[in-house]
Amino acid sequence: MAHQYGSVEVITGSMFCGKTEELIRRLRRATIARQKVQVFKPIIDDRYAFAKVTSHSGTDFDALPIGSSGEILAHLEPGTTVVGIDEAQFFDETIVSVIEETGSSWHPRYCHRVGYGFSRRTFWLHARSYGKSGKG
């Protein structure tokens, strides 16, 4: 099935509310539906596993650790239909244009996770990316 346009799905919320668990759930469903999934995470996030997105409950999904948002476009493989990004707020501001490009052209779904800090202050990315998403 050929997709003509994509969408952006933002998973957001406070710390420890299940954002990563929800991201992994959506990625697994896409895999079950035989969609080609690629997942990226910031290289600085090595809390549980270096090459996996891992929730606090221990569920995980393979991911490619990258140093900058521009690397997402460089590492996208032909035929990828779902792109997942964990901890998107830790990337540089270029992530917004990467989200726009992949979400509007190649990929039918784009899941990434943004959140609030412990002080309930919104990360800079939240306001900019949520306004671009079709779903929250």
Chimera marker file (.cmm) of the C-alpha trace (Angstrom):
<marker_set name="trace">
<marker id="1" x="0.000" y="0.000" z="0.000" r="1" g="1" b="0" radius="0.5"/>
<marker id="2" x="1.564" y="3.302" z="-1.066" r="1" g="1" b="0" radius="0.5"/>
<marker id="3" x="1.335" y="6.198" z="1.338" r="1" g="1" b="0" radius="0.5"/>
<marker id="4" x="1.123" y="9.693" z="-0.109" r="1" g="1" b="0" radius="0.5"/>
<marker id="5" x="1.563" y="11.701" z="3.058" r="1" g="1" b="0" radius="0.5"/>
<marker id="6" x="2.435" y="11.197" z="6.653" r="1" g="1" b="0" radius="0.5"/>
<marker id="7" x="1.327" y="12.336" z="10.048" r="1" g="1" b="0" radius="0.5"/>
<marker id="8" x="3.010" y="13.258" z="13.290" r="1" g="1" b="0" radius="0.5"/>
<marker id="9" x="1.973" y="11.700" z="16.581" r="1" g="1" b="0" radius="0.5"/>
<marker id="10" x="3.300" y="13.290" z="19.756" r="1" g="1" b="0" radius="0.5"/>
<marker id="11" x="3.326" y="11.367" z="23.022" r="1" g="1" b="0" radius="0.5"/>
<marker id="12" x="3.671" y="13.821" z="25.868" r="1" g="1" b="0" radius="0.5"/>
<marker id="13" x="3.198" y="14.051" z="29.606" r="1" g="1" b="0" radius="0.5"/>
<marker id="14" x="4.944" y="14.369" z="32.921" r="1" g="1" b="0" radius="0.5"/>
<marker id="15" x="7.788" y="12.198" z="34.120" r="1" g="1" b="0" radius="0.5"/>
<marker id="16" x="6.914" y="8.540" z="34.871" r="1" g="1" b="0" radius="0.5"/>
<marker id="17" x="3.484" y="8.691" z="33.202" r="1" g="1" b="0" radius="0.5"/>
<marker id="18" x="4.138" y="5.962" z="30.618" r="1" g="1" b="0" radius="0.5"/>
<marker id="19" x="5.267" y="7.924" z="27.534" r="1" g="1" b="0" radius="0.5"/>
<marker id="20" x="7.985" y="5.443" z="26.568" r="1" g="1" b="0" radius="0.5"/>
<marker id="21" x="5.665" y="2.510" z="27.248" r="1" g="1" b="0" radius="0.5"/>
<marker id="22" x="3.116" y="4.048" z="24.868" r="1" g="1" b="0" radius="0.5"/>
<marker id="23" x="5.783" y="4.707" z="22.220" r="1" g="1" b="0" radius="0.5"/>
<marker id="24" x="6.926" y="1.082" z="22.414" r="1" g="1" b="0" radius="0.5"/>
<marker id="25" x="3.307" y="-0.120" z="22.210" r="1" g="1" b="0" radius="0.5"/>
<marker id="26" x="2.743" y="1.869" z="19.006" r="1" g="1" b="0" radius="0.5"/>
<marker id="27" x="6.007" y="0.679" z="17.503" r="1" g="1" b="0" radius="0.5"/>
<marker id="28" x="5.181" y="-2.959" z="18.265" r="1" g="1" b="0" radius="0.5"/>
<marker id="29" x="1.743" y="-2.591" z="16.684" r="1" g="1" b="0" radius="0.5"/>
<marker id="30" x="3.357" y="-1.161" z="13.556" r="1" g="1" b="0" radius="0.5"/>
<marker id="31" x="5.765" y="-4.115" z="13.497" r="1" g="1" b="0" radius="0.5"/>
<marker id="32" x="2.885" y="-6.586" z="13.849" r="1" g="1" b="0" radius="0.5"/>
<marker id="33" x="1.204" y="-4.798" z="10.927" r="1" g="1" b="0" radius="0.5"/>
<marker id="34" x="4.372" y="-5.548" z="8.922" r="1" g="1" b="0" radius="0.5"/>
<marker id="35" x="5.372" y="-1.923" z="8.593" r="1" g="1" b="0" radius="0.5"/>
<marker id="36" x="9.080" y="-1.158" z="8.427" r="1" g="1" b="0" radius="0.5"/>
<marker id="37" x="9.981" y="0.608" z="11.665" r="1" g="1" b="0" radius="0.5"/>
<marker id="38" x="13.127" y="2.538" z="12.540" r="1" g="1" b="0" radius="0.5"/>
<marker id="39" x="13.700" y="3.990" z="15.989" r="1" g="1" b="0" radius="0.5"/>
<marker id="40" x="16.195" y="6.641" z="17.057" r="1" g="1" b="0" radius="0.5"/>
<marker id="41" x="17.281" y="7.866" z="20.462" r="1" g="1" b="0" radius="0.5"/>
<marker id="42" x="19.827" y="10.410" z="21.696" r="1" g="1" b="0" radius="0.5"/>
<marker id="43" x="23.272" y="8.937" z="22.163" r="1" g="1" b="0" radius="0.5"/>
<marker id="44" x="23.447" y="10.540" z="25.623" r="1" g="1" b="0" radius="0.5"/>
<marker id="45" x="20.543" y="8.391" z="26.883" r="1" g="1" b="0" radius="0.5"/>
<marker id="46" x="22.227" y="5.258" z="28.207" r="1" g="1" b="0" radius="0.5"/>
<marker id="47" x="20.133" y="4.798" z="31.353" r="1" g="1" b="0" radius="0.5"/>
<marker id="48" x="18.995" y="1.237" z="30.617" r="1" g="1" b="0" radius="0.5"/>
<marker id="49" x="20.555" y="0.061" z="27.349" r="1" g="1" b="0" radius="0.5"/>
<marker id="50" x="22.669" y="1.771" z="24.735" r="1" g="1" b="0" radius="0.5"/>
<marker id="51" x="20.862" y="0.519" z="21.608" r="1" g="1" b="0" radius="0.5"/>
<marker id="52" x="17.322" y="0.173" z="22.957" r="1" g="1" b="0" radius="0.5"/>
<marker id="53" x="14.444" y="2.379" z="23.993" r="1" g="1" b="0" radius="0.5"/>
<marker id="54" x="13.507" y="0.996" z="27.412" r="1" g="1" b="0" radius="0.5"/>
<marker id="55" x="10.591" y="1.849" z="29.678" r="1" g="1" b="0" radius="0.5"/>
<marker id="56" x="10.758" y="1.930" z="33.460" r="1" g="1" b="0" radius="0.5"/>
<marker id="57" x="8.826" y="-1.354" z="33.506" r="1" g="1" b="0" radius="0.5"/>
<marker id="58" x="11.534" y="-3.025" z="31.413" r="1" g="1" b="0" radius="0.5"/>
<marker id="59" x="9.864" y="-3.298" z="28.014" r="1" g="1" b="0" radius="0.5"/>
<marker id="60" x="12.195" y="-2.339" z="25.212" r="1" g="1" b="0" radius="0.5"/>
<marker id="61" x="12.564" y="-1.834" z="21.474" r="1" g="1" b="0" radius="0.5"/>
<marker id="62" x="15.740" y="-1.728" z="19.393" r="1" g="1" b="0" radius="0.5"/>
<marker id="63" x="16.910" y="1.803" z="18.571" r="1" g="1" b="0" radius="0.5"/>
<marker id="64" x="19.829" y="3.509" z="16.892" r="1" g="1" b="0" radius="0.5"/>
<marker id="65" x="21.625" y="5.964" z="19.212" r="1" g="1" b="0" radius="0.5"/>
<marker id="66" x="22.476" y="9.168" z="17.322" r="1" g="1" b="0" radius="0.5"/>
<marker id="67" x="24.253" y="12.388" z="18.223" r="1" g="1" b="0" radius="0.5"/>
<marker id="68" x="22.162" y="14.908" z="16.277" r="1" g="1" b="0" radius="0.5"/>
<marker id="69" x="18.761" y="15.102" z="14.658" r="1" g="1" b="0" radius="0.5"/>
<marker id="70" x="20.314" y="15.438" z="11.193" r="1" g="1" b="0" radius="0.5"/>
<marker id="71" x="21.528" y="11.864" z="11.495" r="1" g="1" b="0" radius="0.5"/>
<marker id="72" x="17.923" y="10.643" z="11.339" r="1" g="1" b="0" radius="0.5"/>
<marker id="73" x="17.641" y="11.576" z="7.670" r="1" g="1" b="0" radius="0.5"/>
<marker id="74" x="21.078" y="10.122" z="6.971" r="1" g="1" b="0" radius="0.5"/>
<marker id="75" x="20.161" y="6.755" z="8.541" r="1" g="1" b="0" radius="0.5"/>
<marker id="76" x="16.645" y="6.342" z="7.132" r="1" g="1" b="0" radius="0.5"/>
<marker id="77" x="16.417" y="3.197" z="5.069" r="1" g="1" b="0" radius="0.5"/>
<marker id="78" x="14.311" y="2.824" z="1.913" r="1" g="1" b="0" radius="0.5"/>
<marker id="79" x="10.876" y="1.427" z="2.647" r="1" g="1" b="0" radius="0.5"/>
<marker id="80" x="10.708" y="2.707" z="6.225" r="1" g="1" b="0" radius="0.5"/>
<marker id="81" x="7.101" y="3.528" z="7.035" r="1" g="1" b="0" radius="0.5"/>
<marker id="82" x="7.259" y="4.347" z="10.742" r="1" g="1" b="0" radius="0.5"/>
<marker id="83" x="9.915" y="6.446" z="12.463" r="1" g="1" b="0" radius="0.5"/>
<marker id="84" x="10.086" y="6.511" z="16.260" r="1" g="1" b="0" radius="0.5"/>
<marker id="85" x="12.118" y="8.977" z="18.301" r="1" g="1" b="0" radius="0.5"/>
<marker id="86" x="12.515" y="8.666" z="22.049" r="1" g="1" b="0" radius="0.5"/>
<marker id="87" x="13.501" y="11.642" z="24.203" r="1" g="1" b="0" radius="0.5"/>
<marker id="88" x="13.161" y="14.018" z="21.245" r="1" g="1" b="0" radius="0.5"/>
<marker id="89" x="13.609" y="17.022" z="23.524" r="1" g="1" b="0" radius="0.5"/>
<marker id="90" x="17.298" y="16.146" z="23.922" r="1" g="1" b="0" radius="0.5"/>
<marker id="91" x="18.047" y="16.755" z="20.251" r="1" g="1" b="0" radius="0.5"/>
<marker id="92" x="18.972" y="20.111" z="18.752" r="1" g="1" b="0" radius="0.5"/>
<marker id="93" x="16.277" y="22.421" z="17.331" r="1" g="1" b="0" radius="0.5"/>
<marker id="94" x="16.763" y="20.940" z="13.856" r="1" g="1" b="0" radius="0.5"/>
<marker id="95" x="14.591" y="18.053" z="15.049" r="1" g="1" b="0" radius="0.5"/>
<marker id="96" x="11.503" y="20.158" z="14.273" r="1" g="1" b="0" radius="0.5"/>
<marker id="97" x="12.396" y="20.421" z="10.568" r="1" g="1" b="0" radius="0.5"/>
<marker id="98" x="13.318" y="16.713" z="10.507" r="1" g="1" b="0" radius="0.5"/>
<marker id="99" x="9.894" y="15.910" z="11.967" r="1" g="1" b="0" radius="0.5"/>
<marker id="100" x="8.201" y="18.137" z="9.397" r="1" g="1" b="0" radius="0.5"/>
<marker id="101" x="10.102" y="16.576" z="6.494" r="1" g="1" b="0" radius="0.5"/>
<marker id="102" x="9.600" y="12.951" z="7.447" r="1" g="1" b="0" radius="0.5"/>
<marker id="103" x="6.087" y="13.425" z="8.786" r="1" g="1" b="0" radius="0.5"/>
<marker id="104" x="4.803" y="15.193" z="5.690" r="1" g="1" b="0" radius="0.5"/>
<marker id="105" x="6.541" y="13.331" z="2.913" r="1" g="1" b="0" radius="0.5"/>
<marker id="106" x="7.660" y="9.724" z="3.389" r="1" g="1" b="0" radius="0.5"/>
<marker id="107" x="6.218" y="8.278" z="6.531" r="1" g="1" b="0" radius="0.5"/>
<marker id="108" x="2.575" y="7.687" z="7.377" r="1" g="1" b="0" radius="0.5"/>
<marker id="109" x="3.232" y="7.821" z="11.117" r="1" g="1" b="0" radius="0.5"/>
<marker id="110" x="5.828" y="9.472" z="13.221" r="1" g="1" b="0" radius="0.5"/>
<marker id="111" x="5.915" y="8.816" z="16.943" r="1" g="1" b="0" radius="0.5"/>
<marker id="112" x="8.155" y="10.765" z="19.222" r="1" g="1" b="0" radius="0.5"/>
<marker id="113" x="8.198" y="11.451" z="22.887" r="1" g="1" b="0" radius="0.5"/>
<marker id="114" x="8.466" y="14.784" z="24.598" r="1" g="1" b="0" radius="0.5"/>
<marker id="115" x="7.630" y="15.713" z="28.139" r="1" g="1" b="0" radius="0.5"/>
<marker id="116" x="7.882" y="17.967" z="31.089" r="1" g="1" b="0" radius="0.5"/>
<marker id="117" x="10.769" y="18.277" z="33.494" r="1" g="1" b="0" radius="0.5"/>
<marker id="118" x="10.476" y="17.614" z="37.201" r="1" g="1" b="0" radius="0.5"/>
<marker id="119" x="9.589" y="21.295" z="37.729" r="1" g="1" b="0" radius="0.5"/>
<marker id="120" x="6.627" y="20.950" z="35.323" r="1" g="1" b="0" radius="0.5"/>
<marker id="121" x="8.425" y="23.319" z="32.937" r="1" g="1" b="0" radius="0.5"/>
<marker id="122" x="7.665" y="22.380" z="29.342" r="1" g="1" b="0" radius="0.5"/>
<marker id="123" x="10.674" y="21.377" z="27.281" r="1" g="1" b="0" radius="0.5"/>
<marker id="124" x="11.265" y="23.782" z="24.373" r="1" g="1" b="0" radius="0.5"/>
<marker id="125" x="10.351" y="21.151" z="21.814" r="1" g="1" b="0" radius="0.5"/>
<marker id="126" x="6.921" y="20.413" z="23.211" r="1" g="1" b="0" radius="0.5"/>
<marker id="127" x="5.199" y="23.598" z="22.093" r="1" g="1" b="0" radius="0.5"/>
<marker id="128" x="6.800" y="23.615" z="18.649" r="1" g="1" b="0" radius="0.5"/>
<marker id="129" x="6.216" y="19.971" z="17.775" r="1" g="1" b="0" radius="0.5"/>
<marker id="130" x="2.793" y="19.501" z="19.347" r="1" g="1" b="0" radius="0.5"/>
<marker id="131" x="1.388" y="22.253" z="17.182" r="1" g="1" b="0" radius="0.5"/>
<marker id="132" x="2.570" y="20.360" z="14.100" r="1" g="1" b="0" radius="0.5"/>
<marker id="133" x="1.117" y="17.012" z="15.088" r="1" g="1" b="0" radius="0.5"/>
<marker id="134" x="-2.109" y="15.511" z="13.934" r="1" g="1" b="0" radius="0.5"/>
<marker id="135" x="-2.515" y="13.496" z="17.137" r="1" g="1" b="0" radius="0.5"/>
<marker id="136" x="-1.376" y="13.766" z="20.727" r="1" g="1" b="0" radius="0.5"/>
<link id1="1" id2="2" r="1" g="1" b="0" radius="0.2"/>
<link id1="2" id2="3" r="1" g="1" b="0" radius="0.2"/>
<link id1="3" id2="4" r="1" g="1" b="0" radius="0.2"/>
<link id1="4" id2="5" r="1" g="1" b="0" radius="0.2"/>
<link id1="5" id2="6" r="1" g="1" b="0" radius="0.2"/>
<link id1="6" id2="7" r="1" g="1" b="0" radius="0.2"/>
<link id1="7" id2="8" r="1" g="1" b="0" radius="0.2"/>
<link id1="8" id2="9" r="1" g="1" b="0" radius="0.2"/>
<link id1="9" id2="10" r="1" g="1" b="0" radius="0.2"/>
<link id1="10" id2="11" r="1" g="1" b="0" radius="0.2"/>
<link id1="11" id2="12" r="1" g="1" b="0" radius="0.2"/>
<link id1="12" id2="13" r="1" g="1" b="0" radius="0.2"/>
<link id1="13" id2="14" r="1" g="1" b="0" radius="0.2"/>
<link id1="14" id2="15" r="1" g="1" b="0" radius="0.2"/>
<link id1="15" id2="16" r="1" g="1" b="0" radius="0.2"/>
<link id1="16" id2="17" r="1" g="1" b="0" radius="0.2"/>
<link id1="17" id2="18" r="1" g="1" b="0" radius="0.2"/>
<link id1="18" id2="19" r="1" g="1" b="0" radius="0.2"/>
<link id1="19" id2="20" r="1" g="1" b="0" radius="0.2"/>
<link id1="20" id2="21" r="1" g="1" b="0" radius="0.2"/>
<link id1="21" id2="22" r="1" g="1" b="0" radius="0.2"/>
<link id1="22" id2="23" r="1" g="1" b="0" radius="0.2"/>
<link id1="23" id2="24" r="1" g="1" b="0" radius="0.2"/>
<link id1="24" id2="25" r="1" g="1" b="0" radius="0.2"/>
<link id1="25" id2="26" r="1" g="1" b="0" radius="0.2"/>
<link id1="26" id2="27" r="1" g="1" b="0" radius="0.2"/>
<link id1="27" id2="28" r="1" g="1" b="0" radius="0.2"/>
<link id1="28" id2="29" r="1" g="1" b="0" radius="0.2"/>
<link id1="29" id2="30" r="1" g="1" b="0" radius="0.2"/>
<link id1="30" id2="31" r="1" g="1" b="0" radius="0.2"/>
<link id1="31" id2="32" r="1" g="1" b="0" radius="0.2"/>
<link id1="32" id2="33" r="1" g="1" b="0" radius="0.2"/>
<link id1="33" id2="34" r="1" g="1" b="0" radius="0.2"/>
<link id1="34" id2="35" r="1" g="1" b="0" radius="0.2"/>
<link id1="35" id2="36" r="1" g="1" b="0" radius="0.2"/>
<link id1="36" id2="37" r="1" g="1" b="0" radius="0.2"/>
<link id1="37" id2="38" r="1" g="1" b="0" radius="0.2"/>
<link id1="38" id2="39" r="1" g="1" b="0" radius="0.2"/>
<link id1="39" id2="40" r="1" g="1" b="0" radius="0.2"/>
<link id1="40" id2="41" r="1" g="1" b="0" radius="0.2"/>
<link id1="41" id2="42" r="1" g="1" b="0" radius="0.2"/>
<link id1="42" id2="43" r="1" g="1" b="0" radius="0.2"/>
<link id1="43" id2="44" r="1" g="1" b="0" radius="0.2"/>
<link id1="44" id2="45" r="1" g="1" b="0" radius="0.2"/>
<link id1="45" id2="46" r="1" g="1" b="0" radius="0.2"/>
<link id1="46" id2="47" r="1" g="1" b="0" radius="0.2"/>
<link id1="47" id2="48" r="1" g="1" b="0" radius="0.2"/>
<link id1="48" id2="49" r="1" g="1" b="0" radius="0.2"/>
<link id1="49" id2="50" r="1" g="1" b="0" radius="0.2"/>
<link id1="50" id2="51" r="1" g="1" b="0" radius="0.2"/>
<link id1="51" id2="52" r="1" g="1" b="0" radius="0.2"/>
<link id1="52" id2="53" r="1" g="1" b="0" radius="0.2"/>
<link id1="53" id2="54" r="1" g="1" b="0" radius="0.2"/>
<link id1="54" id2="55" r="1" g="1" b="0" radius="0.2"/>
<link id1="55" id2="56" r="1" g="1" b="0" radius="0.2"/>
<link id1="56" id2="57" r="1" g="1" b="0" radius="0.2"/>
<link id1="57" id2="58" r="1" g="1" b="0" radius="0.2"/>
<link id1="58" id2="59" r="1" g="1" b="0" radius="0.2"/>
<link id1="59" id2="60" r="1" g="1" b="0" radius="0.2"/>
<link id1="60" id2="61" r="1" g="1" b="0" radius="0.2"/>
<link id1="61" id2="62" r="1" g="1" b="0" radius="0.2"/>
<link id1="62" id2="63" r="1" g="1" b="0" radius="0.2"/>
<link id1="63" id2="64" r="1" g="1" b="0" radius="0.2"/>
<link id1="64" id2="65" r="1" g="1" b="0" radius="0.2"/>
<link id1="65" id2="66" r="1" g="1" b="0" radius="0.2"/>
<link id1="66" id2="67" r="1" g="1" b="0" radius="0.2"/>
<link id1="67" id2="68" r="1" g="1" b="0" radius="0.2"/>
<link id1="68" id2="69" r="1" g="1" b="0" radius="0.2"/>
<link id1="69" id2="70" r="1" g="1" b="0" radius="0.2"/>
<link id1="70" id2="71" r="1" g="1" b="0" radius="0.2"/>
<link id1="71" id2="72" r="1" g="1" b="0" radius="0.2"/>
<link id1="72" id2="73" r="1" g="1" b="0" radius="0.2"/>
<link id1="73" id2="74" r="1" g="1" b="0" radius="0.2"/>
<link id1="74" id2="75" r="1" g="1" b="0" radius="0.2"/>
<link id1="75" id2="76" r="1" g="1" b="0" radius="0.2"/>
<link id1="76" id2="77" r="1" g="1" b="0" radius="0.2"/>
<link id1="77" id2="78" r="1" g="1" b="0" radius="0.2"/>
<link id1="78" id2="79" r="1" g="1" b="0" radius="0.2"/>
<link id1="79" id2="80" r="1" g="1" b="0" radius="0.2"/>
<link id1="80" id2="81" r="1" g="1" b="0" radius="0.2"/>
<link id1="81" id2="82" r="1" g="1" b="0" radius="0.2"/>
<link id1="82" id2="83" r="1" g="1" b="0" radius="0.2"/>
<link id1="83" id2="84" r="1" g="1" b="0" radius="0.2"/>
<link id1="84" id2="85" r="1" g="1" b="0" radius="0.2"/>
<link id1="85" id2="86" r="1" g="1" b="0" radius="0.2"/>
<link id1="86" id2="87" r="1" g="1" b="0" radius="0.2"/>
<link id1="87" id2="88" r="1" g="1" b="0" radius="0.2"/>
<link id1="88" id2="89" r="1" g="1" b="0" radius="0.2"/>
<link id1="89" id2="90" r="1" g="1" b="0" radius="0.2"/>
<link id1="90" id2="91" r="1" g="1" b="0" radius="0.2"/>
<link id1="91" id2="92" r="1" g="1" b="0" radius="0.2"/>
<link id1="92" id2="93" r="1" g="1" b="0" radius="0.2"/>
<link id1="93" id2="94" r="1" g="1" b="0" radius="0.2"/>
<link id1="94" id2="95" r="1" g="1" b="0" radius="0.2"/>
<link id1="95" id2="96" r="1" g="1" b="0" radius="0.2"/>
<link id1="96" id2="97" r="1" g="1" b="0" radius="0.2"/>
<link id1="97" id2="98" r="1" g="1" b="0" radius="0.2"/>
<link id1="98" id2="99" r="1" g="1" b="0" radius="0.2"/>
<link id1="99" id2="100" r="1" g="1" b="0" radius="0.2"/>
<link id1="100" id2="101" r="1" g="1" b="0" radius="0.2"/>
<link id1="101" id2="102" r="1" g="1" b="0" radius="0.2"/>
<link id1="102" id2="103" r="1" g="1" b="0" radius="0.2"/>
<link id1="103" id2="104" r="1" g="1" b="0" radius="0.2"/>
<link id1="104" id2="105" r="1" g="1" b="0" radius="0.2"/>
<link id1="105" id2="106" r="1" g="1" b="0" radius="0.2"/>
<link id1="106" id2="107" r="1" g="1" b="0" radius="0.2"/>
<link id1="107" id2="108" r="1" g="1" b="0" radius="0.2"/>
<link id1="108" id2="109" r="1" g="1" b="0" radius="0.2"/>
<link id1="109" id2="110" r="1" g="1" b="0" radius="0.2"/>
<link id1="110" id2="111" r="1" g="1" b="0" radius="0.2"/>
<link id1="111" id2="112" r="1" g="1" b="0" radius="0.2"/>
<link id1="112" id2="113" r="1" g="1" b="0" radius="0.2"/>
<link id1="113" id2="114" r="1" g="1" b="0" radius="0.2"/>
<link id1="114" id2="115" r="1" g="1" b="0" radius="0.2"/>
<link id1="115" id2="116" r="1" g="1" b="0" radius="0.2"/>
<link id1="116" id2="117" r="1" g="1" b="0" radius="0.2"/>
<link id1="117" id2="118" r="1" g="1" b="0" radius="0.2"/>
<link id1="118" id2="119" r="1" g="1" b="0" radius="0.2"/>
<link id1="119" id2="120" r="1" g="1" b="0" radius="0.2"/>
<link id1="120" id2="121" r="1" g="1" b="0" radius="0.2"/>
<link id1="121" id2="122" r="1" g="1" b="0" radius="0.2"/>
<link id1="122" id2="123" r="1" g="1" b="0" radius="0.2"/>
<link id1="123" id2="124" r="1" g="1" b="0" radius="0.2"/>
<link id1="124" id2="125" r="1" g="1" b="0" radius="0.2"/>
<link id1="125" id2="126" r="1" g="1" b="0" radius="0.2"/>
<link id1="126" id2="127" r="1" g="1" b="0" radius="0.2"/>
<link id1="127" id2="128" r="1" g="1" b="0" radius="0.2"/>
<link id1="128" id2="129" r="1" g="1" b="0" radius="0.2"/>
<link id1="129" id2="130" r="1" g="1" b="0" radius="0.2"/>
<link id1="130" id2="131" r="1" g="1" b="0" radius="0.2"/>
<link id1="131" id2="132" r="1" g="1" b="0" radius="0.2"/>
<link id1="132" id2="133" r="1" g="1" b="0" radius="0.2"/>
<link id1="133" id2="134" r="1" g="1" b="0" radius="0.2"/>
<link id1="134" id2="135" r="1" g="1" b="0" radius="0.2"/>
<link id1="135" id2="136" r="1" g="1" b="0" radius="0.2"/>
</marker_set>
